[in-house]
Amino acid sequence: MIDFRLTDGKISFADGLVQYVDGAERVRQQIEFRLSLFRGEWFLDGD
């Protein structure tokens, strides 16, 4: 399975093309994202 590459919470582009991640880097990115939700760093949180 493939996911978008995120850099500072934003989708990464290189030469105008979306970058993707797969494998171990994808799993790391998903874990990091989910842990940030628990820390209260959700991008829609106004507080």
Residue frames relative to the residue before (quaternion, step in Angstrom):
aa qw qx qy qz dx dy dz
M 1.0000 0.0000 0.0000 0.0000 0.00 0.00 0.00
I 0.2511 -0.7728 0.5726 0.1087 3.58 -1.11 0.72
D 0.1157 -0.7738 0.6210 0.0472 3.56 -1.17 0.71
F 0.5713 -0.5472 0.4656 0.3968 3.57 -1.28 0.27
R 0.4138 -0.6616 0.5562 0.2860 3.58 -1.11 0.66
L 0.1616 -0.7890 0.5893 0.0635 3.57 -0.84 1.04
T 0.0426 -0.7602 0.6483 0.0080 3.52 -1.05 0.89
D 0.8248 -0.0750 -0.0216 0.5600 3.57 -0.52 1.23
G 0.7135 -0.4761 0.2433 0.4528 3.56 1.03 0.85
K 0.6668 0.4586 -0.2970 0.5068 3.60 1.27 0.14
I 0.5601 -0.6008 0.4523 0.3475 3.57 -1.13 0.65
S 0.3503 -0.7580 0.5198 0.1800 3.58 -0.87 0.99
F 0.1230 -0.7674 0.6268 0.0558 3.54 -1.13 0.80
A 0.0503 -0.7633 0.6428 0.0415 3.55 -1.19 0.62
D 0.8310 -0.0529 -0.0278 0.5530 3.56 -0.61 1.17
G 0.7170 -0.4672 0.2434 0.4565 3.58 1.02 0.83
L 0.6520 0.4867 -0.3134 0.4896 3.59 1.28 0.04
V 0.5139 -0.6365 0.4819 0.3139 3.55 -1.10 0.77
Q 0.3008 -0.7358 0.5776 0.1856 3.58 -1.03 0.81
Y 0.1982 -0.7821 0.5843 0.0874 3.54 -1.11 0.75
V 0.2103 -0.7451 0.6146 0.1511 3.56 -1.29 0.41
D 0.0534 -0.7793 0.6244 -0.0008 3.53 -1.22 0.60
G 0.7866 0.3534 -0.2366 0.4477 3.54 -1.26 0.29
A 0.8491 -0.1391 0.1200 0.4952 3.54 -1.12 -0.81
E 0.6359 0.5276 -0.3395 0.4495 3.60 0.99 -0.72
R 0.6165 0.5398 -0.3331 0.4665 3.58 1.08 -0.71
V 0.6564 0.5017 -0.3041 0.4744 3.58 0.94 -0.90
R 0.6368 0.5269 -0.3198 0.4631 3.60 0.96 -0.88
Q 0.6659 0.5067 -0.2989 0.4588 3.57 0.91 -0.93
Q 0.6619 0.5015 -0.3098 0.4631 3.61 0.95 -0.83
I 0.6468 0.5066 -0.3209 0.4712 3.60 0.97 -0.81
E 0.6453 0.5245 -0.3119 0.4595 3.57 0.94 -0.91
F 0.6546 0.5175 -0.3023 0.4608 3.58 0.97 -0.88
R 0.6851 0.4819 -0.2861 0.4654 3.59 0.86 -0.93
L 0.6474 0.5045 -0.3261 0.4692 3.59 0.99 -0.74
S 0.6285 0.5307 -0.3442 0.4526 3.60 1.04 -0.67
L 0.5889 0.5531 -0.3750 0.4547 3.61 1.13 -0.50
F 0.6653 0.4991 -0.2995 0.4676 3.58 1.00 -0.81
R 0.6697 0.4923 -0.2924 0.4729 3.61 1.12 -0.65
G 0.5320 -0.6539 0.3933 0.3670 3.60 1.28 -0.10
E 0.4970 0.6610 -0.4275 0.3651 3.59 1.15 0.48
W 0.2825 0.7777 -0.5188 0.2149 3.57 1.09 0.60
F 0.5146 -0.7046 0.3967 0.2851 3.58 -0.77 1.02
L 0.6888 0.4596 -0.2953 0.4766 3.65 1.14 -0.38
D 0.5052 0.6448 -0.4260 0.3841 3.59 1.27 0.01
G 0.3015 -0.7987 0.5007 0.1434 3.57 -0.51 1.20
D 0.6038 0.5450 -0.3708 0.4482 3.60 1.19 -0.33
